[in-house]
Amino acid sequence: RTLPLLPSRGEITDRNGKVLAYSVDAKRVTADPTLVSDPTRTALALTTLLGVPVDELVEKLSREGRYVVLADEVSTEVTDQIRDLPASTQAGLVFQDDPVRLYPAGAVGGQLVGFVGKEGNGLAGIEQTFEDVLAGIDGEKRIEVDGVGNPIPSGIDDTQPATDGSTVQLTLDQDLQFVVQQTLDAACADE
């Protein structure tokens, strides 16, 4: 089995090194409904943590098939709490990397910085123009598994690590840009 190893997307900073865009670790919580013995009990345990209604979770955990997404962009603190639940409640749950891109300066320089889409690819601005620099290079982990998907201890275990994206530093000054945007907004409001 070959598993992808995703790189961390690089930061975008202003000329003074203030961060305009960065990524934080998060997880997509998925489940294999065939391995969930009691969908109602599992849904009750997860509803508050995931912020998803119980009836929606029960419906997802009762579906046919082997893969269903329960929640996206779940913080690592929440996934740690889920890992602390009893093993019978965790049965069938799988956590996948699903990083979240944050823009601490908000709209300051927003058109220049741009944004990323759901898949993590730059869709506008610097995020798109410097996609190759920011994205990094995917890695992979190859492991040998048995018939039910458990790793074989003496089997193949080969890892090609991911290469994280690089930081892109702009000539933009965040503080100056903020003042300019406030002044322009005030001038436009006066007309």
HUKA-V166535 format. One record per residue. N is the residue number from 0. RES is the residue in three letters. SS is DSSP state (helix for helix, strand for strand, loop for the rest). BURIAL is # if it has 24 or more other C-alpha atoms within 12 Angstrom, else .. Layout:
# HUKA-V166535
N,RES,SS,BURIAL
N,RES,SS,BURIAL
This chain:
# HUKA-V166535
0,ARG,loop,.
1,THR,strand,.
2,LEU,strand,.
3,PRO,strand,.
4,LEU,strand,.
5,LEU,loop,#
6,PRO,loop,#
7,SER,loop,#
8,ARG,loop,#
9,GLY,loop,#
10,GLU,loop,#
11,ILE,strand,#
12,THR,strand,#
13,ASP,loop,#
14,ARG,loop,.
15,ASN,loop,.
16,GLY,loop,.
17,LYS,loop,.
18,VAL,strand,#
19,LEU,strand,#
20,ALA,strand,#
21,TYR,strand,#
22,SER,strand,#
23,VAL,strand,#
24,ASP,loop,#
25,ALA,strand,#
26,LYS,strand,#
27,ARG,strand,#
28,VAL,strand,#
29,THR,strand,#
30,ALA,strand,#
31,ASP,loop,#
32,PRO,helix,#
33,THR,helix,.
34,LEU,helix,#
35,VAL,loop,#
36,SER,loop,.
37,ASP,loop,.
38,PRO,helix,#
39,THR,helix,.
40,ARG,helix,.
41,THR,helix,#
42,ALA,helix,#
43,LEU,helix,.
44,ALA,helix,#
45,LEU,helix,#
46,THR,helix,.
47,THR,helix,.
48,LEU,helix,#
49,LEU,helix,#
50,GLY,loop,.
51,VAL,loop,.
52,PRO,loop,.
53,VAL,helix,.
54,ASP,helix,.
55,GLU,helix,#
56,LEU,helix,#
57,VAL,helix,#
58,GLU,helix,.
59,LYS,helix,#
60,LEU,helix,#
61,SER,loop,#
62,ARG,loop,.
63,GLU,loop,.
64,GLY,loop,.
65,ARG,loop,.
66,TYR,loop,.
67,VAL,strand,#
68,VAL,strand,#
69,LEU,strand,#
70,ALA,strand,#
71,ASP,strand,#
72,GLU,strand,#
73,VAL,strand,#
74,SER,strand,#
75,THR,helix,#
76,GLU,helix,.
77,VAL,helix,#
78,THR,helix,#
79,ASP,helix,.
80,GLN,helix,.
81,ILE,helix,#
82,ARG,helix,.
83,ASP,loop,.
84,LEU,loop,.
85,PRO,loop,.
86,ALA,helix,.
87,SER,helix,.
88,THR,helix,#
89,GLN,helix,#
90,ALA,loop,#
91,GLY,loop,#
92,LEU,strand,#
93,VAL,strand,#
94,PHE,strand,#
95,GLN,strand,#
96,ASP,strand,#
97,ASP,loop,#
98,PRO,loop,#
99,VAL,strand,#
100,ARG,strand,#
101,LEU,strand,#
102,TYR,loop,#
103,PRO,loop,.
104,ALA,loop,.
105,GLY,loop,.
106,ALA,loop,.
107,VAL,loop,#
108,GLY,loop,#
109,GLY,helix,#
110,GLN,helix,.
111,LEU,helix,#
112,VAL,helix,#
113,GLY,loop,#
114,PHE,strand,#
115,VAL,strand,#
116,GLY,loop,.
117,LYS,loop,.
118,GLU,loop,.
119,GLY,loop,#
120,ASN,loop,#
121,GLY,strand,#
122,LEU,strand,.
123,ALA,strand,.
124,GLY,helix,.
125,ILE,helix,#
126,GLU,helix,#
127,GLN,helix,#
128,THR,helix,.
129,PHE,loop,#
130,GLU,helix,#
131,ASP,helix,.
132,VAL,helix,#
133,LEU,helix,#
134,ALA,helix,#
135,GLY,loop,#
136,ILE,strand,.
137,ASP,loop,.
138,GLY,strand,.
139,GLU,strand,.
140,LYS,strand,.
141,ARG,strand,.
142,ILE,strand,.
143,GLU,loop,.
144,VAL,strand,.
145,ASP,loop,.
146,GLY,loop,.
147,VAL,loop,.
148,GLY,loop,.
149,ASN,loop,.
150,PRO,strand,.
151,ILE,loop,.
152,PRO,loop,.
153,SER,loop,.
154,GLY,loop,.
155,ILE,loop,.
156,ASP,strand,.
157,ASP,strand,.
158,THR,strand,.
159,GLN,strand,.
160,PRO,loop,.
161,ALA,loop,.
162,THR,strand,.
163,ASP,loop,.
164,GLY,loop,#
165,SER,loop,.
166,THR,loop,#
167,VAL,strand,#
168,GLN,strand,#
169,LEU,loop,#
170,THR,loop,.
171,LEU,loop,#
172,ASP,loop,.
173,GLN,helix,#
174,ASP,helix,.
175,LEU,helix,.
176,GLN,helix,#
177,PHE,helix,.
178,VAL,helix,.
179,VAL,helix,.
180,GLN,helix,.
181,GLN,helix,.
182,THR,helix,.
183,LEU,helix,.
184,ASP,helix,.
185,ALA,helix,.
186,ALA,helix,.
187,CYS,helix,.
188,ALA,helix,.
189,ASP,helix,.
190,GLU,loop,.
